[in-house]
Amino acid sequence: MKAALVIRRRVIFGDRDFAELVVWRVPEPVPPAAHRFKYRLVYIVDGVRVIGFDNERGKGDHRHDGGAETPYRFLGVDRLLDDFVAAVESWRRDHGKD
């Protein structure tokens, strides 16, 4: 089985901020994860990642909030997308973007 693209989307919010969502179904889990998804979801403001959810070999599932990185519990793609949208909405609300 080859990797299969699940979602690739760019959402433009304004002149200086956008979100990019990329999720792949992969043939084997990316260690140390047990699931078969590779993902990168980011919200960029003025060229800086302010929110990010991703998984990388050796680090596993985690999220970025500004400069902080914390583990993330992956419970499926739908939940991942919901959590990312909620984090972006919260950041935008807290920073006067909505």
C-alpha positions as CSV (number, residue, x, y, z in Angstrom):
1,M,0.0,0.0,0.0
2,K,1.3,3.5,-0.9
3,A,0.6,6.6,1.2
4,A,-2.8,8.1,0.3
5,L,-3.7,11.7,0.7
6,V,-6.7,12.2,3.0
7,I,-6.8,16.0,3.0
8,R,-4.8,18.9,1.7
9,R,-6.4,22.2,2.2
10,R,-5.3,25.8,2.6
11,V,-7.7,28.2,4.3
12,I,-7.0,31.9,3.9
13,F,-8.3,34.1,6.8
14,G,-6.9,37.4,5.7
15,D,-3.9,39.1,4.2
16,R,-1.6,37.9,7.0
17,D,-3.0,34.6,8.3
18,F,-3.9,31.2,6.9
19,A,-4.2,27.6,7.9
20,E,-2.8,24.6,6.1
21,L,-4.0,21.1,6.7
22,V,-2.3,18.0,5.3
23,V,-3.1,14.4,6.3
24,W,-1.8,11.2,4.7
25,R,-2.8,7.6,5.4
26,V,0.5,5.7,5.5
27,P,1.2,2.0,5.1
28,E,3.0,1.7,8.5
29,P,2.7,3.9,11.6
30,V,5.3,6.6,12.1
31,P,7.1,5.6,15.3
32,P,6.3,6.0,18.1
33,A,2.7,6.4,17.0
34,A,0.5,3.3,16.6
35,H,-1.9,4.8,14.1
36,R,-1.4,4.9,10.3
37,F,-1.6,8.7,9.7
38,K,1.0,11.3,9.0
39,Y,-0.2,14.8,9.5
40,R,0.7,18.5,9.6
41,L,-1.8,21.1,10.5
42,V,-0.6,24.7,11.0
43,Y,-2.0,28.1,11.5
44,I,0.4,30.9,10.4
45,V,0.1,34.6,11.3
46,D,2.6,37.1,9.8
47,G,4.8,34.2,8.7
48,V,5.0,32.6,12.1
49,R,3.4,29.3,13.2
50,V,1.2,30.1,16.2
51,I,-0.7,26.8,16.3
52,G,0.4,23.4,15.0
53,F,-0.5,19.8,15.2
54,D,1.9,17.2,13.8
55,N,3.6,13.9,14.2
56,E,7.2,13.1,13.3
57,R,9.4,10.1,13.7
58,G,10.8,9.9,17.2
59,K,8.6,12.6,18.6
60,G,5.1,11.2,18.0
61,D,1.9,13.1,18.1
62,H,2.3,16.6,19.5
63,R,1.0,20.2,19.2
64,H,2.6,23.6,19.2
65,D,1.1,26.7,20.9
66,G,3.3,29.6,20.1
67,G,6.7,28.4,21.4
68,A,5.3,25.6,23.6
69,E,5.3,22.0,22.4
70,T,3.1,19.4,24.2
71,P,2.1,15.8,23.6
72,Y,-1.2,15.3,21.7
73,R,-3.4,12.3,22.0
74,F,-4.5,11.3,18.5
75,L,-8.0,9.8,18.5
76,G,-8.7,9.8,14.8
77,V,-8.6,12.2,11.9
78,D,-12.1,13.7,12.6
79,R,-11.1,14.5,16.2
80,L,-7.7,15.9,15.0
81,L,-9.5,18.3,12.7
82,D,-12.0,19.3,15.4
83,D,-9.2,19.9,17.9
84,F,-7.2,22.0,15.4
85,V,-10.2,24.1,14.4
86,A,-11.0,24.7,18.1
87,A,-7.4,25.8,18.8
88,V,-7.3,28.2,15.8
89,E,-10.7,29.6,16.7
90,S,-9.6,30.1,20.3
91,W,-6.3,31.8,19.2
92,R,-8.2,34.1,16.8
93,R,-10.7,35.0,19.5
94,D,-8.0,35.7,22.1
95,H,-6.0,37.9,19.6
96,G,-8.9,39.9,18.2
97,K,-9.0,38.1,14.8
98,D,-12.7,37.2,14.9
